[in-house]
Amino acid sequence: MSQRIAIIGGGQLARMMALDGIPMGISFSFLVEHGEDTRCVNNLGDIVTRSADQSSQALYEALGQPTVITVEKEHVDIPLLRELQSLCPVYPNPDGLEKFKNRLSEKRFLQSLEIPLAAFQEVTSREELEQAINTLAKPIFLKSQEQGYDGYNQYKITDDNAADVLSSIEFPSQWVAESFVDFQREVSFIAVRSTSNKVRIYPAVENYHHNGTLLTSLAPAPELSDDQIERAKSYLKKIVKAVDYVGVICMECFVCGDDILVNEIAPRVHNSGHWTSKGALTSQFENHVRAVSDLPLGSTEALGISGMLNLLGVTLSAEQACDAHSFLTLYGKTTRPRRKLGHVTVNYNNYDDAITRVKTLEELAYGKDV
Amino acid sequence: MSQRIAIIGGGQLARMMALDGIPMGISFSFLVEHGEDTRCVNNLGDIVTRSADQSSQALYEALGQPTVITVEKEHVDIPLLRELQSLCPVYPNPDGLEKFKNRLSEKRFLQSLEIPLAAFQEVTSREELEQAINTLAKPIFLKSQEQGYDGYNQYKITDDNAADVLSSIEFPSQWVAESFVDFQREVSFIAVRSTSNKVRIYPAVENYHHNGTLLTSLAPAPELSDDQIERAKSYLKKIVKAVDYVGVICMECFVCGDDILVNEIAPRVHNSGHWTSKGALTSQFENHVRAVSDLPLGSTEALGISGMLNLLGVTLSAEQACDAHSFLTLYGKTTRPRRKLGHVTVNYNNYDDAITRVKTLEELAYGKDV
């Protein structure tokens, strides 16, 4: 029987995995929630809508008896994945995913591996929040333990608004307060690990955020020392080994002087890795597909210098985006404010051209002020 | 309205165009003949089966009112394309396609452009065949003017079998007799031309055939002089300009000492360009899609050294084919002897590794003797 991958989720990450996996002869199915927009994966495989009363066995059948199940999104139903594990492999494994689902458990896990992090405190009551405000360096980022991503469900607490935040948040609720980090750069490291513990790591990518959401990337990240890169890679290797991770994983970091502090782990293919589709020998999507399918991993080496621009709530036509070194990827979604609708990847043999072109595309997409 | 490309044909070339065009937000439809295997393009767009009594207007509607119509195969209905031209652009244009549909008209056209060719003679009677046998250097290749490709409908005439061939071919029938060429290498040059006369040419690729069908390729082709490359590129530029060509075109050549003789023109994306999917910044498929969609062309520069192995009537599993530098592309077809079922692309930073790996894959696919 030929290989079939079932993906939990039907967004752009699922789309790009499928588009890279189909040429290898792999078929796909997608598990979506009722009412979820499935435009991204239309025609790329069977789309299965989850129903509340469905047994995991029935779900497995509906997904076409996949060879393996994987995930493309942040919020996954861990107990369901555990049930499905009795029917076929689930990669990354649910225990590992669970560690990264909650910001607090993630940070405690990273701490247990002696990986450097910004100072943080658990906040589950007004007293704990008050204590955090009095202890941590400001601005403090107060983030929901489970629901936040891309700047949603986050507060930035300064001396000016501390009293307001303190009075406006309702408890009981689960938060992590993170200390201000005076970082110079944000970079991420993307690794892929096979079922046989082979790990390959892409060159670091530098990320530029706007309103908490990734806007542009540049890879390989400039101005990191070999020692910083080696240290970061050692953290990532520790992490994937500790949770017996299979697939692609992203480690977002702050660069503070010589220090590399880990900010967040995203246990999946990641927006900051989109440059790999044109800028690395093997894309992160193909490598994820290979890893979960028990195939040899592809080389993660970079080809030239890549840049990436996210299209957030705006889009560019192919006429606008494409040129000799620029490539457009659209996700097939309808427009909504700030929604990730696509991205443009550029590839050159030098940084100046890559940076200039991304800047031009950014102005074309967003005007002078993003 | 978003861009839609209708492709005449539903084979692997159509599949790969669609897989590269879908991420750009382009949709596809495919015109296939009754009974044609459509597995290659299943789920990648609307598949329309041609019916004899259908008007070109009805066909255009059935194809979803495409923005542009293009072709993926050798044998196309030129009069139909001319009718469709009144409804939307058809690229490459039917007049140009017609020139390359018949071997004799192609050779005469190339001759009119003063492009070097092997000696040839038209053969439409036993007398002309006899004359060709007596005049041209042997072995002589006798090829059907319209029906032959990949070694089908061809005779290799030697002193030993000349009498047999002479008596066995039935006339009237249309042939071209081509003189023996003592070539050292077979190479092809693939160009893409935009609607605004912009031409980009990929680095030459060296091809190795088996029984008349492409088996492996190596790109950039080693051991061509700069002067040879420039000459070949000038031929190709003349050709695309002369027929106002839009899209990807392949020029197959013999290298004989310092001479470059043009053997054949394939007016479409071509098997010898499959290496571009991993080995060039823009694949031939994306560039064809861009060209016919009136988009800026992508860079044709090579990234490293690429090899390609065709899977002819045999296949390799992803486990066998994939490694850090090797990438599998399957077409989704059922197996038939000699049928093109897929290919493997390899990419390295040196020739030795690329050649060795292709050899290994070839043995894996075909055993010691292809």
Interface residues (C-beta under 8 A of the other chain):
Chain A: Q3 M16 L19 I22 P23 M24 G25 I26 N43 L44 G45 R200 K278 L281 T282 E286 R290 S293 D294 L295 P296 L297 G298 S299 L303 G304 A318 E319 C322 D323 A324 H325 F327 L328 T329 L330 G332 G342 N347
Chain B: Q3 M16 L19 I22 P23 M24 G25 I26 N43 L44 G45 R200 K278 L281 T282 E286 R290 S293 D294 L295 P296 L297 G298 S299 L303 G304 A318 E319 C322 D323 A324 H325 F327 L328 T329 L330 G332 G342 N347
